[in-house]
């Protein structure tokens, strides 16, 4: 596999295979080929493999997962956050613990019993029977999720109707 760290410079003496400054292009990444083709001013140093390797290594390709390193602005908390934090913030709902009524963050559309209990009270779930407060909280949470989804759906339909009228 061609890698930007382990660059192998192979040379040719003629016009075949395709080359630039005598360096065979097929063994290089596309970014490196483009660098050699576009930068004609390095021709006088092109006979040195060490120089070419150093120059090519400086042309590091962009990260494949650049979206994960981006910073997003969370309008609810008024803070810049990473993509993972952003998804987590919008995938949680402010809820209350079924046992202690402490405020907790419950995951949206997650109806596991652990979702409705604070971390301090997880030992309650080991009981042979489920506490009725947890079941009640689960039912209320399900209704809240359904209500939020319906509200988002109505809001989407309003926006869709407005944009449809503009196009006519």
C-alpha positions as CSV (number, residue, x, y, z in Angstrom):
1,X,0.0,0.0,0.0
2,X,1.3,3.5,-0.9
3,X,1.8,5.5,2.2
4,X,2.8,9.2,2.7
5,X,5.3,8.2,5.4
6,X,7.1,5.5,3.6
7,X,7.9,7.1,0.3
8,X,9.8,5.0,-2.2
9,X,11.5,7.0,-5.0
10,X,12.1,4.9,-8.1
11,X,13.9,6.5,-11.0
12,X,13.8,5.9,-14.8
13,X,16.2,7.0,-17.5
14,X,13.7,7.4,-20.3
15,X,10.3,8.9,-20.9
16,X,8.6,5.6,-19.9
17,X,6.9,5.0,-17.5
18,X,5.4,8.4,-16.8
19,X,7.8,10.4,-14.7
20,X,8.8,13.9,-13.5
21,X,12.5,14.7,-13.1
22,X,13.3,11.0,-13.6
23,X,11.0,9.9,-10.7
24,X,8.4,7.4,-11.5
25,X,4.9,8.8,-10.7
26,X,2.9,5.6,-10.3
27,X,4.5,4.7,-7.0
28,X,3.5,8.0,-5.4
29,X,0.2,9.3,-3.9
30,X,-1.9,11.6,-6.0
31,X,-1.0,14.6,-3.8
32,X,2.7,13.9,-4.2
33,X,2.4,13.5,-8.0
34,X,0.5,16.8,-8.2
35,X,3.3,18.5,-6.1
36,X,6.0,17.3,-8.4
37,X,4.1,18.3,-11.5
38,X,3.1,21.8,-10.3
39,X,6.5,22.8,-8.7
40,X,8.9,23.0,-11.6
41,X,11.4,25.1,-9.5
42,X,12.6,22.0,-7.6
43,X,14.2,20.6,-10.8
44,X,17.7,21.7,-9.9
45,X,17.5,19.6,-6.6
46,X,15.5,16.7,-8.1
47,X,18.5,14.4,-8.5
48,X,18.8,14.1,-4.7
49,X,16.4,11.4,-3.4
50,X,16.8,12.8,0.1
51,X,15.6,16.2,-0.9
52,X,12.7,14.8,-2.8
53,X,11.6,12.6,0.1
54,X,11.8,15.6,2.5
55,X,9.9,17.9,0.1
56,X,7.2,15.2,-0.5
57,X,6.8,14.4,3.2
58,X,6.1,18.0,3.9
59,X,3.1,17.7,1.5
60,X,1.1,15.7,4.1
61,X,-2.3,14.8,2.7
62,X,-5.3,16.2,4.6
63,X,-6.9,14.2,7.4
64,X,-9.6,11.8,6.2
65,X,-11.8,12.5,9.2
66,X,-11.4,16.3,9.3
67,X,-15.0,16.7,10.4
68,X,-14.2,15.2,13.8
69,X,-11.6,17.8,14.5
70,X,-13.9,20.7,13.6
71,X,-15.4,22.9,16.3
72,X,-19.2,23.5,16.4
73,X,-21.1,26.1,18.3
74,X,-23.8,24.8,20.6
75,X,-26.6,27.4,20.7
76,X,-28.3,25.9,23.7
77,X,-25.2,26.0,25.9
78,X,-23.5,28.9,24.1
79,X,-20.2,27.0,23.9
80,X,-17.9,25.7,21.2
81,X,-17.8,21.9,21.2
82,X,-16.4,19.0,19.2
83,X,-18.6,16.9,16.9
84,X,-19.0,14.1,19.5
85,X,-20.0,16.5,22.2
86,X,-22.4,18.2,19.8
87,X,-24.1,15.0,18.9
88,X,-24.3,14.0,22.6
89,X,-25.8,17.4,23.6
90,X,-28.5,17.1,21.0
91,X,-29.2,13.4,21.7
92,X,-29.9,14.0,25.3
93,X,-32.9,15.5,27.2
94,X,-32.9,17.1,30.6
95,X,-34.8,14.6,32.7
96,X,-35.0,13.7,36.3
97,X,-34.0,10.5,38.2
98,X,-36.9,8.2,38.9
99,X,-35.6,7.4,42.4
100,X,-34.1,10.7,43.7
101,X,-35.7,13.3,41.4
102,X,-32.2,14.7,40.7
103,X,-31.7,16.3,37.3
104,X,-30.0,13.9,34.8
105,X,-29.4,13.8,31.1
106,X,-31.4,11.0,29.5
107,X,-30.5,9.7,26.0
108,X,-33.2,10.4,23.4
109,X,-35.2,7.3,22.3
110,X,-33.3,5.1,24.8
111,X,-35.8,3.2,27.0
112,X,-33.4,1.1,29.0
113,X,-33.9,1.3,32.7
114,X,-30.4,2.8,33.3
115,X,-31.5,5.8,31.3
116,X,-33.9,6.9,34.0
117,X,-31.8,6.4,37.1
118,X,-28.9,8.5,38.4
119,X,-25.5,6.7,38.5
120,X,-25.6,6.6,42.3
121,X,-28.8,4.6,42.3
122,X,-28.0,1.9,39.7
123,X,-28.0,-0.8,42.4
124,X,-31.8,-0.4,42.5
125,X,-31.9,-2.1,39.1
126,X,-30.4,-5.3,40.5
127,X,-33.6,-5.9,42.6
128,X,-35.8,-8.9,41.5
129,X,-38.7,-6.5,40.6
130,X,-38.5,-3.2,38.8
131,X,-39.5,-0.2,40.8
132,X,-42.8,1.3,39.8
133,X,-41.2,4.8,39.8
134,X,-38.8,3.8,37.1
135,X,-41.7,2.4,34.9
136,X,-43.7,5.6,35.4
137,X,-40.6,7.7,34.4
138,X,-40.2,5.5,31.4
139,X,-43.7,6.0,30.2
140,X,-43.5,9.8,30.7
141,X,-40.2,9.9,28.9
142,X,-41.7,8.0,26.0
143,X,-44.5,10.5,25.8
144,X,-42.0,13.4,25.9
145,X,-39.9,11.9,23.0
146,X,-43.1,11.4,21.0
147,X,-44.1,15.0,21.6
148,X,-40.7,16.3,20.6
149,X,-40.7,14.3,17.4
150,X,-44.2,15.5,16.5
151,X,-43.2,19.1,17.1
152,X,-40.1,18.7,14.9
153,X,-42.2,17.1,12.2
154,X,-44.7,20.0,12.3
155,X,-41.9,22.5,12.1
156,X,-40.3,20.7,9.2
157,X,-43.7,20.6,7.3
158,X,-44.1,24.4,7.9
159,X,-40.7,25.1,6.4
160,X,-41.3,22.7,3.5
161,X,-44.6,24.4,2.7
162,X,-43.0,27.9,2.7
163,X,-40.2,26.8,0.4
164,X,-42.7,25.0,-1.9
165,X,-44.7,28.2,-2.3
166,X,-41.7,30.3,-3.1
167,X,-40.8,28.0,-6.1
168,X,-44.2,28.4,-7.7
